[in-house]
Amino acid sequence: MSGGAAEIIEDGSSGFLFDPKNFFQGLEKLELLLDPQLRGQMGRNARQVFEERFRVERMAEEYWRTLARLVAAKTEGFSE
């Protein structure tokens, strides 16, 4: 998997990933979440992952770096 849930969820740490076509695998993962301590820890882990990867400042920095690379690549093309 790339992007989507796999980009946000760290399987077994901040949530669970499973094949949506595999009902029993999904059921097993859901049963694990009956443990309130596991749910709490996964929630804290998910919050930390989100804040590290998706906070506004970091996203803005990523956009600026991408924009700078695009401008540099476009500028190089004009110098020829």
PyMOL Python script that loads the backbone (N, CA, C, O; Angstrom):
from pymol import cmd

cmd.read_pdbstr("""\
ATOM      1  N   MET A   1       0.831  -1.185   0.000  1.00  0.00           N
ATOM      2  CA  MET A   1       0.000   0.000   0.000  1.00  0.00           C
ATOM      3  C   MET A   1       0.867   1.236   0.000  1.00  0.00           C
ATOM      4  O   MET A   1       1.935   1.257   0.612  1.00  0.00           O
ATOM      5  N   SER A   2       0.412   2.255  -0.679  1.00  0.00           N
ATOM      6  CA  SER A   2       1.109   3.530  -0.604  1.00  0.00           C
ATOM      7  C   SER A   2       0.066   4.629  -0.503  1.00  0.00           C
ATOM      8  O   SER A   2      -1.010   4.547  -1.094  1.00  0.00           O
ATOM      9  N   GLY A   3       0.413   5.668   0.266  1.00  0.00           N
ATOM     10  CA  GLY A   3      -0.530   6.756   0.457  1.00  0.00           C
ATOM     11  C   GLY A   3      -1.699   6.311   1.318  1.00  0.00           C
ATOM     12  O   GLY A   3      -1.715   5.198   1.843  1.00  0.00           O
ATOM     13  N   GLY A   4      -2.673   7.191   1.454  1.00  0.00           N
ATOM     14  CA  GLY A   4      -3.877   6.856   2.203  1.00  0.00           C
ATOM     15  C   GLY A   4      -3.581   6.429   3.626  1.00  0.00           C
ATOM     16  O   GLY A   4      -2.724   7.002   4.298  1.00  0.00           O
ATOM     17  N   ALA A   5      -4.305   5.411   4.076  1.00  0.00           N
ATOM     18  CA  ALA A   5      -4.176   4.941   5.454  1.00  0.00           C
ATOM     19  C   ALA A   5      -2.753   4.502   5.781  1.00  0.00           C
ATOM     20  O   ALA A   5      -2.265   4.746   6.884  1.00  0.00           O
ATOM     21  N   ALA A   6      -2.095   3.862   4.838  1.00  0.00           N
ATOM     22  CA  ALA A   6      -0.734   3.366   5.102  1.00  0.00           C
ATOM     23  C   ALA A   6       0.249   4.510   5.343  1.00  0.00           C
ATOM     24  O   ALA A   6       1.278   4.307   5.987  1.00  0.00           O
ATOM     25  N   GLU A   7      -0.047   5.694   4.843  1.00  0.00           N
ATOM     26  CA  GLU A   7       0.815   6.852   5.071  1.00  0.00           C
ATOM     27  C   GLU A   7       0.657   7.374   6.493  1.00  0.00           C
ATOM     28  O   GLU A   7       1.595   7.934   7.060  1.00  0.00           O
ATOM     29  N   ILE A   8      -0.508   7.195   7.059  1.00  0.00           N
ATOM     30  CA  ILE A   8      -0.819   7.752   8.374  1.00  0.00           C
ATOM     31  C   ILE A   8      -0.666   6.723   9.481  1.00  0.00           C
ATOM     32  O   ILE A   8      -0.181   7.049  10.565  1.00  0.00           O
ATOM     33  N   ILE A   9      -1.070   5.493   9.227  1.00  0.00           N
ATOM     34  CA  ILE A   9      -1.115   4.460  10.256  1.00  0.00           C
ATOM     35  C   ILE A   9       0.145   3.616  10.231  1.00  0.00           C
ATOM     36  O   ILE A   9       0.555   3.112   9.186  1.00  0.00           O
ATOM     37  N   GLU A  10       0.752   3.471  11.401  1.00  0.00           N
ATOM     38  CA  GLU A  10       1.862   2.538  11.570  1.00  0.00           C
ATOM     39  C   GLU A  10       1.260   1.271  12.163  1.00  0.00           C
ATOM     40  O   GLU A  10       0.870   1.242  13.330  1.00  0.00           O
ATOM     41  N   ASP A  11       1.188   0.225  11.348  1.00  0.00           N
ATOM     42  CA  ASP A  11       0.490  -0.994  11.724  1.00  0.00           C
ATOM     43  C   ASP A  11       0.999  -1.548  13.043  1.00  0.00           C
ATOM     44  O   ASP A  11       2.193  -1.798  13.210  1.00  0.00           O
ATOM     45  N   GLY A  12       0.079  -1.736  13.976  1.00  0.00           N
ATOM     46  CA  GLY A  12       0.412  -2.284  15.283  1.00  0.00           C
ATOM     47  C   GLY A  12       0.869  -1.257  16.293  1.00  0.00           C
ATOM     48  O   GLY A  12       0.972  -1.569  17.480  1.00  0.00           O
ATOM     49  N   SER A  13       1.145  -0.038  15.856  1.00  0.00           N
ATOM     50  CA  SER A  13       1.606   1.008  16.760  1.00  0.00           C
ATOM     51  C   SER A  13       0.573   2.125  16.912  1.00  0.00           C
ATOM     52  O   SER A  13       0.185   2.478  18.025  1.00  0.00           O
ATOM     53  N   SER A  14       0.136   2.672  15.784  1.00  0.00           N
ATOM     54  CA  SER A  14      -0.848   3.760  15.840  1.00  0.00           C
ATOM     55  C   SER A  14      -2.182   3.336  15.234  1.00  0.00           C
ATOM     56  O   SER A  14      -3.075   4.160  15.037  1.00  0.00           O
ATOM     57  N   GLY A  15      -2.306   2.071  14.946  1.00  0.00           N
ATOM     58  CA  GLY A  15      -3.534   1.535  14.383  1.00  0.00           C
ATOM     59  C   GLY A  15      -3.243   0.191  13.752  1.00  0.00           C
ATOM     60  O   GLY A  15      -2.172  -0.386  13.940  1.00  0.00           O
ATOM     61  N   PHE A  16      -4.205  -0.292  13.007  1.00  0.00           N
ATOM     62  CA  PHE A  16      -4.034  -1.569  12.329  1.00  0.00           C
ATOM     63  C   PHE A  16      -4.353  -1.432  10.858  1.00  0.00           C
ATOM     64  O   PHE A  16      -5.303  -0.747  10.477  1.00  0.00           O
ATOM     65  N   LEU A  17      -3.562  -2.080  10.041  1.00  0.00           N
ATOM     66  CA  LEU A  17      -3.832  -2.178   8.614  1.00  0.00           C
ATOM     67  C   LEU A  17      -4.185  -3.623   8.312  1.00  0.00           C
ATOM     68  O   LEU A  17      -3.598  -4.546   8.878  1.00  0.00           O
ATOM     69  N   PHE A  18      -5.134  -3.814   7.427  1.00  0.00           N
ATOM     70  CA  PHE A  18      -5.491  -5.172   7.018  1.00  0.00           C
ATOM     71  C   PHE A  18      -6.135  -5.114   5.643  1.00  0.00           C
ATOM     72  O   PHE A  18      -6.621  -4.070   5.210  1.00  0.00           O
ATOM     73  N   ASP A  19      -6.130  -6.238   4.978  1.00  0.00           N
ATOM     74  CA  ASP A  19      -6.727  -6.353   3.657  1.00  0.00           C
ATOM     75  C   ASP A  19      -8.243  -6.240   3.802  1.00  0.00           C
ATOM     76  O   ASP A  19      -8.849  -7.075   4.474  1.00  0.00           O
ATOM     77  N   PRO A  20      -8.867  -5.244   3.199  1.00  0.00           N
ATOM     78  CA  PRO A  20     -10.313  -5.073   3.354  1.00  0.00           C
ATOM     79  C   PRO A  20     -11.123  -6.242   2.795  1.00  0.00           C
ATOM     80  O   PRO A  20     -12.305  -6.386   3.107  1.00  0.00           O
ATOM     81  N   LYS A  21     -10.497  -7.063   1.981  1.00  0.00           N
ATOM     82  CA  LYS A  21     -11.188  -8.233   1.436  1.00  0.00           C
ATOM     83  C   LYS A  21     -11.125  -9.423   2.392  1.00  0.00           C
ATOM     84  O   LYS A  21     -11.795 -10.433   2.182  1.00  0.00           O
ATOM     85  N   ASN A  22     -10.309  -9.294   3.449  1.00  0.00           N
ATOM     86  CA  ASN A  22     -10.131 -10.382   4.403  1.00  0.00           C
ATOM     87  C   ASN A  22     -10.917 -10.059   5.681  1.00  0.00           C
ATOM     88  O   ASN A  22     -10.400  -9.434   6.607  1.00  0.00           O
ATOM     89  N   PHE A  23     -12.166 -10.497   5.705  1.00  0.00           N
ATOM     90  CA  PHE A  23     -13.066 -10.213   6.818  1.00  0.00           C
ATOM     91  C   PHE A  23     -12.480 -10.671   8.149  1.00  0.00           C
ATOM     92  O   PHE A  23     -12.514  -9.929   9.131  1.00  0.00           O
ATOM     93  N   PHE A  24     -11.949 -11.878   8.183  1.00  0.00           N
ATOM     94  CA  PHE A  24     -11.468 -12.435   9.447  1.00  0.00           C
ATOM     95  C   PHE A  24     -10.230 -11.713   9.969  1.00  0.00           C
ATOM     96  O   PHE A  24     -10.057 -11.574  11.179  1.00  0.00           O
ATOM     97  N   GLN A  25      -9.385 -11.262   9.079  1.00  0.00           N
ATOM     98  CA  GLN A  25      -8.218 -10.487   9.499  1.00  0.00           C
ATOM     99  C   GLN A  25      -8.683  -9.169  10.134  1.00  0.00           C
ATOM    100  O   GLN A  25      -8.164  -8.762  11.173  1.00  0.00           O
ATOM    101  N   GLY A  26      -9.651  -8.513   9.511  1.00  0.00           N
ATOM    102  CA  GLY A  26     -10.200  -7.283  10.080  1.00  0.00           C
ATOM    103  C   GLY A  26     -10.854  -7.520  11.425  1.00  0.00           C
ATOM    104  O   GLY A  26     -10.699  -6.718  12.345  1.00  0.00           O
ATOM    105  N   LEU A  27     -11.583  -8.614  11.544  1.00  0.00           N
ATOM    106  CA  LEU A  27     -12.240  -8.956  12.802  1.00  0.00           C
ATOM    107  C   LEU A  27     -11.218  -9.181  13.904  1.00  0.00           C
ATOM    108  O   LEU A  27     -11.421  -8.743  15.037  1.00  0.00           O
ATOM    109  N   GLU A  28     -10.120  -9.861  13.583  1.00  0.00           N
ATOM    110  CA  GLU A  28      -9.058 -10.081  14.573  1.00  0.00           C
ATOM    111  C   GLU A  28      -8.499  -8.751  15.072  1.00  0.00           C
ATOM    112  O   GLU A  28      -8.265  -8.578  16.268  1.00  0.00           O
ATOM    113  N   LYS A  29      -8.286  -7.814  14.150  1.00  0.00           N
ATOM    114  CA  LYS A  29      -7.742  -6.507  14.538  1.00  0.00           C
ATOM    115  C   LYS A  29      -8.739  -5.759  15.427  1.00  0.00           C
ATOM    116  O   LYS A  29      -8.349  -5.147  16.421  1.00  0.00           O
ATOM    117  N   LEU A  30     -10.007  -5.809  15.071  1.00  0.00           N
ATOM    118  CA  LEU A  30     -11.029  -5.138  15.878  1.00  0.00           C
ATOM    119  C   LEU A  30     -11.116  -5.733  17.280  1.00  0.00           C
ATOM    120  O   LEU A  30     -11.293  -5.003  18.255  1.00  0.00           O
ATOM    121  N   GLU A  31     -10.993  -7.050  17.386  1.00  0.00           N
ATOM    122  CA  GLU A  31     -11.038  -7.693  18.701  1.00  0.00           C
ATOM    123  C   GLU A  31      -9.891  -7.215  19.586  1.00  0.00           C
ATOM    124  O   GLU A  31     -10.062  -7.080  20.797  1.00  0.00           O
ATOM    125  N   LEU A  32      -8.734  -6.961  19.001  1.00  0.00           N
ATOM    126  CA  LEU A  32      -7.603  -6.453  19.780  1.00  0.00           C
ATOM    127  C   LEU A  32      -7.939  -5.096  20.405  1.00  0.00           C
ATOM    128  O   LEU A  32      -7.453  -4.765  21.486  1.00  0.00           O
ATOM    129  N   LEU A  33      -8.760  -4.332  19.725  1.00  0.00           N
ATOM    130  CA  LEU A  33      -9.096  -2.993  20.217  1.00  0.00           C
ATOM    131  C   LEU A  33     -10.088  -3.008  21.381  1.00  0.00           C
ATOM    132  O   LEU A  33     -10.447  -1.952  21.901  1.00  0.00           O
ATOM    133  N   LEU A  34     -10.524  -4.179  21.783  1.00  0.00           N
ATOM    134  CA  LEU A  34     -11.366  -4.273  22.978  1.00  0.00           C
ATOM    135  C   LEU A  34     -10.552  -3.959  24.238  1.00  0.00           C
ATOM    136  O   LEU A  34     -11.122  -3.639  25.280  1.00  0.00           O
ATOM    137  N   ASP A  35      -9.250  -4.048  24.146  1.00  0.00           N
ATOM    138  CA  ASP A  35      -8.349  -3.754  25.264  1.00  0.00           C
ATOM    139  C   ASP A  35      -8.213  -2.237  25.406  1.00  0.00           C
ATOM    140  O   ASP A  35      -7.629  -1.592  24.536  1.00  0.00           O
ATOM    141  N   PRO A  36      -8.741  -1.658  26.487  1.00  0.00           N
ATOM    142  CA  PRO A  36      -8.693  -0.197  26.640  1.00  0.00           C
ATOM    143  C   PRO A  36      -7.273   0.362  26.734  1.00  0.00           C
ATOM    144  O   PRO A  36      -7.021   1.481  26.286  1.00  0.00           O
ATOM    145  N   GLN A  37      -6.345  -0.401  27.310  1.00  0.00           N
ATOM    146  CA  GLN A  37      -4.960   0.078  27.390  1.00  0.00           C
ATOM    147  C   GLN A  37      -4.336   0.149  26.003  1.00  0.00           C
ATOM    148  O   GLN A  37      -3.635   1.110  25.687  1.00  0.00           O
ATOM    149  N   LEU A  38      -4.584  -0.862  25.175  1.00  0.00           N
ATOM    150  CA  LEU A  38      -4.060  -0.859  23.813  1.00  0.00           C
ATOM    151  C   LEU A  38      -4.665   0.293  23.013  1.00  0.00           C
ATOM    152  O   LEU A  38      -3.954   0.984  22.284  1.00  0.00           O
ATOM    153  N   ARG A  39      -5.970   0.499  23.148  1.00  0.00           N
ATOM    154  CA  ARG A  39      -6.618   1.619  22.446  1.00  0.00           C
ATOM    155  C   ARG A  39      -6.009   2.949  22.856  1.00  0.00           C
ATOM    156  O   ARG A  39      -5.737   3.805  22.013  1.00  0.00           O
ATOM    157  N   GLY A  40      -5.799   3.116  24.148  1.00  0.00           N
ATOM    158  CA  GLY A  40      -5.225   4.367  24.642  1.00  0.00           C
ATOM    159  C   GLY A  40      -3.821   4.597  24.115  1.00  0.00           C
ATOM    160  O   GLY A  40      -3.485   5.698  23.678  1.00  0.00           O
ATOM    161  N   GLN A  41      -2.993   3.542  24.158  1.00  0.00           N
ATOM    162  CA  GLN A  41      -1.616   3.671  23.673  1.00  0.00           C
ATOM    163  C   GLN A  41      -1.594   3.950  22.180  1.00  0.00           C
ATOM    164  O   GLN A  41      -0.819   4.786  21.715  1.00  0.00           O
ATOM    165  N   MET A  42      -2.433   3.260  21.428  1.00  0.00           N
ATOM    166  CA  MET A  42      -2.480   3.493  19.980  1.00  0.00           C
ATOM    167  C   MET A  42      -2.957   4.916  19.687  1.00  0.00           C
ATOM    168  O   MET A  42      -2.459   5.564  18.767  1.00  0.00           O
ATOM    169  N   GLY A  43      -3.907   5.390  20.458  1.00  0.00           N
ATOM    170  CA  GLY A  43      -4.380   6.760  20.281  1.00  0.00           C
ATOM    171  C   GLY A  43      -3.267   7.774  20.515  1.00  0.00           C
ATOM    172  O   GLY A  43      -3.113   8.726  19.751  1.00  0.00           O
ATOM    173  N   ARG A  44      -2.494   7.563  21.576  1.00  0.00           N
ATOM    174  CA  ARG A  44      -1.365   8.464  21.860  1.00  0.00           C
ATOM    175  C   ARG A  44      -0.313   8.379  20.752  1.00  0.00           C
ATOM    176  O   ARG A  44       0.221   9.397  20.311  1.00  0.00           O
ATOM    177  N   ASN A  45      -0.025   7.161  20.310  1.00  0.00           N
ATOM    178  CA  ASN A  45       0.947   6.988  19.223  1.00  0.00           C
ATOM    179  C   ASN A  45       0.465   7.669  17.947  1.00  0.00           C
ATOM    180  O   ASN A  45       1.238   8.337  17.260  1.00  0.00           O
ATOM    181  N   ALA A  46      -0.814   7.497  17.636  1.00  0.00           N
ATOM    182  CA  ALA A  46      -1.368   8.104  16.424  1.00  0.00           C
ATOM    183  C   ALA A  46      -1.283   9.626  16.492  1.00  0.00           C
ATOM    184  O   ALA A  46      -0.964  10.280  15.500  1.00  0.00           O
ATOM    185  N   ARG A  47      -1.566  10.178  17.649  1.00  0.00           N
ATOM    186  CA  ARG A  47      -1.491  11.629  17.831  1.00  0.00           C
ATOM    187  C   ARG A  47      -0.060  12.120  17.599  1.00  0.00           C
ATOM    188  O   ARG A  47       0.156  13.135  16.936  1.00  0.00           O
ATOM    189  N   GLN A  48       0.905  11.395  18.147  1.00  0.00           N
ATOM    190  CA  GLN A  48       2.312  11.778  17.986  1.00  0.00           C
ATOM    191  C   GLN A  48       2.730  11.702  16.519  1.00  0.00           C
ATOM    192  O   GLN A  48       3.386  12.615  16.016  1.00  0.00           O
ATOM    193  N   VAL A  49       2.359  10.631  15.835  1.00  0.00           N
ATOM    194  CA  VAL A  49       2.688  10.481  14.412  1.00  0.00           C
ATOM    195  C   VAL A  49       2.078  11.633  13.615  1.00  0.00           C
ATOM    196  O   VAL A  49       2.746  12.239  12.777  1.00  0.00           O
ATOM    197  N   PHE A  50       0.823  11.927  13.879  1.00  0.00           N
ATOM    198  CA  PHE A  50       0.145  13.000  13.158  1.00  0.00           C
ATOM    199  C   PHE A  50       0.849  14.333  13.385  1.00  0.00           C
ATOM    200  O   PHE A  50       1.100  15.071  12.432  1.00  0.00           O
ATOM    201  N   GLU A  51       1.168  14.645  14.631  1.00  0.00           N
ATOM    202  CA  GLU A  51       1.811  15.920  14.932  1.00  0.00           C
ATOM    203  C   GLU A  51       3.195  16.019  14.309  1.00  0.00           C
ATOM    204  O   GLU A  51       3.608  17.102  13.895  1.00  0.00           O
ATOM    205  N   GLU A  52       3.921  14.900  14.237  1.00  0.00           N
ATOM    206  CA  GLU A  52       5.257  14.925  13.645  1.00  0.00           C
ATOM    207  C   GLU A  52       5.207  15.068  12.131  1.00  0.00           C
ATOM    208  O   GLU A  52       6.014  15.790  11.545  1.00  0.00           O
ATOM    209  N   ARG A  53       4.273  14.389  11.506  1.00  0.00           N
ATOM    210  CA  ARG A  53       4.237  14.360  10.035  1.00  0.00           C
ATOM    211  C   ARG A  53       3.352  15.407   9.394  1.00  0.00           C
ATOM    212  O   ARG A  53       3.615  15.835   8.270  1.00  0.00           O
ATOM    213  N   PHE A  54       2.316  15.823  10.082  1.00  0.00           N
ATOM    214  CA  PHE A  54       1.296  16.625   9.421  1.00  0.00           C
ATOM    215  C   PHE A  54       0.998  17.961  10.089  1.00  0.00           C
ATOM    216  O   PHE A  54      -0.022  18.580   9.787  1.00  0.00           O
ATOM    217  N   ARG A  55       1.857  18.416  10.983  1.00  0.00           N
ATOM    218  CA  ARG A  55       1.609  19.724  11.577  1.00  0.00           C
ATOM    219  C   ARG A  55       1.747  20.792  10.488  1.00  0.00           C
ATOM    220  O   ARG A  55       2.473  20.595   9.514  1.00  0.00           O
ATOM    221  N   VAL A  56       1.071  21.886  10.647  1.00  0.00           N
ATOM    222  CA  VAL A  56       0.988  22.923   9.618  1.00  0.00           C
ATOM    223  C   VAL A  56       2.366  23.427   9.218  1.00  0.00           C
ATOM    224  O   VAL A  56       2.641  23.600   8.030  1.00  0.00           O
ATOM    225  N   GLU A  57       3.231  23.662  10.187  1.00  0.00           N
ATOM    226  CA  GLU A  57       4.557  24.195   9.876  1.00  0.00           C
ATOM    227  C   GLU A  57       5.352  23.226   8.996  1.00  0.00           C
ATOM    228  O   GLU A  57       6.012  23.647   8.047  1.00  0.00           O
ATOM    229  N   ARG A  58       5.290  21.956   9.306  1.00  0.00           N
ATOM    230  CA  ARG A  58       6.031  20.968   8.516  1.00  0.00           C
ATOM    231  C   ARG A  58       5.461  20.868   7.110  1.00  0.00           C
ATOM    232  O   ARG A  58       6.212  20.781   6.139  1.00  0.00           O
ATOM    233  N   MET A  59       4.145  20.879   6.997  1.00  0.00           N
ATOM    234  CA  MET A  59       3.525  20.798   5.677  1.00  0.00           C
ATOM    235  C   MET A  59       3.903  22.026   4.846  1.00  0.00           C
ATOM    236  O   MET A  59       4.182  21.904   3.653  1.00  0.00           O
ATOM    237  N   ALA A  60       3.912  23.204   5.466  1.00  0.00           N
ATOM    238  CA  ALA A  60       4.284  24.425   4.748  1.00  0.00           C
ATOM    239  C   ALA A  60       5.738  24.344   4.269  1.00  0.00           C
ATOM    240  O   ALA A  60       6.048  24.733   3.143  1.00  0.00           O
ATOM    241  N   GLU A  61       6.622  23.838   5.131  1.00  0.00           N
ATOM    242  CA  GLU A  61       8.027  23.669   4.736  1.00  0.00           C
ATOM    243  C   GLU A  61       8.152  22.732   3.536  1.00  0.00           C
ATOM    244  O   GLU A  61       8.913  23.006   2.607  1.00  0.00           O
ATOM    245  N   GLU A  62       7.417  21.645   3.556  1.00  0.00           N
ATOM    246  CA  GLU A  62       7.444  20.686   2.444  1.00  0.00           C
ATOM    247  C   GLU A  62       6.951  21.331   1.150  1.00  0.00           C
ATOM    248  O   GLU A  62       7.545  21.133   0.090  1.00  0.00           O
ATOM    249  N   TYR A  63       5.881  22.091   1.234  1.00  0.00           N
ATOM    250  CA  TYR A  63       5.355  22.774   0.044  1.00  0.00           C
ATOM    251  C   TYR A  63       6.369  23.761  -0.518  1.00  0.00           C
ATOM    252  O   TYR A  63       6.563  23.836  -1.731  1.00  0.00           O
ATOM    253  N   TRP A  64       7.023  24.527   0.378  1.00  0.00           N
ATOM    254  CA  TRP A  64       8.014  25.503  -0.075  1.00  0.00           C
ATOM    255  C   TRP A  64       9.200  24.816  -0.742  1.00  0.00           C
ATOM    256  O   TRP A  64       9.691  25.284  -1.769  1.00  0.00           O
ATOM    257  N   ARG A  65       9.666  23.701  -0.158  1.00  0.00           N
ATOM    258  CA  ARG A  65      10.774  22.960  -0.771  1.00  0.00           C
ATOM    259  C   ARG A  65      10.388  22.431  -2.152  1.00  0.00           C
ATOM    260  O   ARG A  65      11.176  22.501  -3.095  1.00  0.00           O
ATOM    261  N   THR A  66       9.192  21.914  -2.258  1.00  0.00           N
ATOM    262  CA  THR A  66       8.720  21.407  -3.553  1.00  0.00           C
ATOM    263  C   THR A  66       8.617  22.533  -4.560  1.00  0.00           C
ATOM    264  O   THR A  66       9.048  22.388  -5.704  1.00  0.00           O
ATOM    265  N   LEU A  67       8.051  23.654  -4.143  1.00  0.00           N
ATOM    266  CA  LEU A  67       7.926  24.813  -5.026  1.00  0.00           C
ATOM    267  C   LEU A  67       9.303  25.299  -5.473  1.00  0.00           C
ATOM    268  O   LEU A  67       9.498  25.614  -6.647  1.00  0.00           O
ATOM    269  N   ALA A  68      10.249  25.362  -4.556  1.00  0.00           N
ATOM    270  CA  ALA A  68      11.607  25.807  -4.900  1.00  0.00           C
ATOM    271  C   ALA A  68      12.250  24.865  -5.914  1.00  0.00           C
ATOM    272  O   ALA A  68      12.914  25.319  -6.846  1.00  0.00           O
ATOM    273  N   ARG A  69      12.058  23.558  -5.741  1.00  0.00           N
ATOM    274  CA  ARG A  69      12.602  22.600  -6.712  1.00  0.00           C
ATOM    275  C   ARG A  69      11.963  22.781  -8.083  1.00  0.00           C
ATOM    276  O   ARG A  69      12.652  22.712  -9.101  1.00  0.00           O
ATOM    277  N   LEU A  70      10.664  23.008  -8.121  1.00  0.00           N
ATOM    278  CA  LEU A  70       9.972  23.212  -9.398  1.00  0.00           C
ATOM    279  C   LEU A  70      10.445  24.484 -10.091  1.00  0.00           C
ATOM    280  O   LEU A  70      10.667  24.491 -11.302  1.00  0.00           O
ATOM    281  N   VAL A  71      10.596  25.555  -9.326  1.00  0.00           N
ATOM    282  CA  VAL A  71      11.069  26.819  -9.893  1.00  0.00           C
ATOM    283  C   VAL A  71      12.495  26.654 -10.405  1.00  0.00           C
ATOM    284  O   VAL A  71      12.827  27.133 -11.490  1.00  0.00           O
ATOM    285  N   ALA A  72      13.339  25.978  -9.627  1.00  0.00           N
ATOM    286  CA  ALA A  72      14.735  25.762 -10.051  1.00  0.00           C
ATOM    287  C   ALA A  72      14.774  24.932 -11.324  1.00  0.00           C
ATOM    288  O   ALA A  72      15.547  25.238 -12.233  1.00  0.00           O
ATOM    289  N   ALA A  73      13.962  23.897 -11.406  1.00  0.00           N
ATOM    290  CA  ALA A  73      13.952  23.048 -12.616  1.00  0.00           C
ATOM    291  C   ALA A  73      13.450  23.829 -13.805  1.00  0.00           C
ATOM    292  O   ALA A  73      13.976  23.674 -14.908  1.00  0.00           O
ATOM    293  N   LYS A  74      12.457  24.659 -13.616  1.00  0.00           N
ATOM    294  CA  LYS A  74      11.906  25.456 -14.707  1.00  0.00           C
ATOM    295  C   LYS A  74      12.922  26.504 -15.145  1.00  0.00           C
ATOM    296  O   LYS A  74      13.064  26.757 -16.341  1.00  0.00           O
ATOM    297  N   THR A  75      13.632  27.118 -14.199  1.00  0.00           N
ATOM    298  CA  THR A  75      14.631  28.135 -14.487  1.00  0.00           C
ATOM    299  C   THR A  75      15.797  27.529 -15.269  1.00  0.00           C
ATOM    300  O   THR A  75      16.312  28.158 -16.193  1.00  0.00           O
ATOM    301  N   GLU A  76      16.211  26.332 -14.914  1.00  0.00           N
ATOM    302  CA  GLU A  76      17.300  25.655 -15.630  1.00  0.00           C
ATOM    303  C   GLU A  76      16.923  25.445 -17.088  1.00  0.00           C
ATOM    304  O   GLU A  76      17.774  25.558 -17.970  1.00  0.00           O
ATOM    305  N   GLY A  77      15.671  25.145 -17.347  1.00  0.00           N
ATOM    306  CA  GLY A  77      15.216  24.945 -18.716  1.00  0.00           C
ATOM    307  C   GLY A  77      15.273  26.204 -19.548  1.00  0.00           C
ATOM    308  O   GLY A  77      15.452  26.125 -20.763  1.00  0.00           O
ATOM    309  N   PHE A  78      15.124  27.375 -18.929  1.00  0.00           N
ATOM    310  CA  PHE A  78      15.157  28.640 -19.662  1.00  0.00           C
ATOM    311  C   PHE A  78      16.560  29.101 -19.962  1.00  0.00           C
ATOM    312  O   PHE A  78      16.761  29.901 -20.875  1.00  0.00           O
ATOM    313  N   SER A  79      17.536  28.620 -19.222  1.00  0.00           N
ATOM    314  CA  SER A  79      18.905  29.102 -19.426  1.00  0.00           C
ATOM    315  C   SER A  79      19.579  28.464 -20.633  1.00  0.00           C
ATOM    316  O   SER A  79      20.661  28.894 -21.033  1.00  0.00           O
ATOM    317  N   GLU A  80      18.963  27.458 -21.212  1.00  0.00           N
ATOM    318  CA  GLU A  80      19.602  26.777 -22.343  1.00  0.00           C
ATOM    319  C   GLU A  80      19.329  27.479 -23.648  1.00  0.00           C
ATOM    320  O   GLU A  80      19.794  27.034 -24.698  1.00  0.00           O
TER     321      GLU A  80
END
""", "prot")
cmd.dss("prot")
cmd.show_as("cartoon", "prot")
cmd.util.cbc("prot")
cmd.orient("prot")
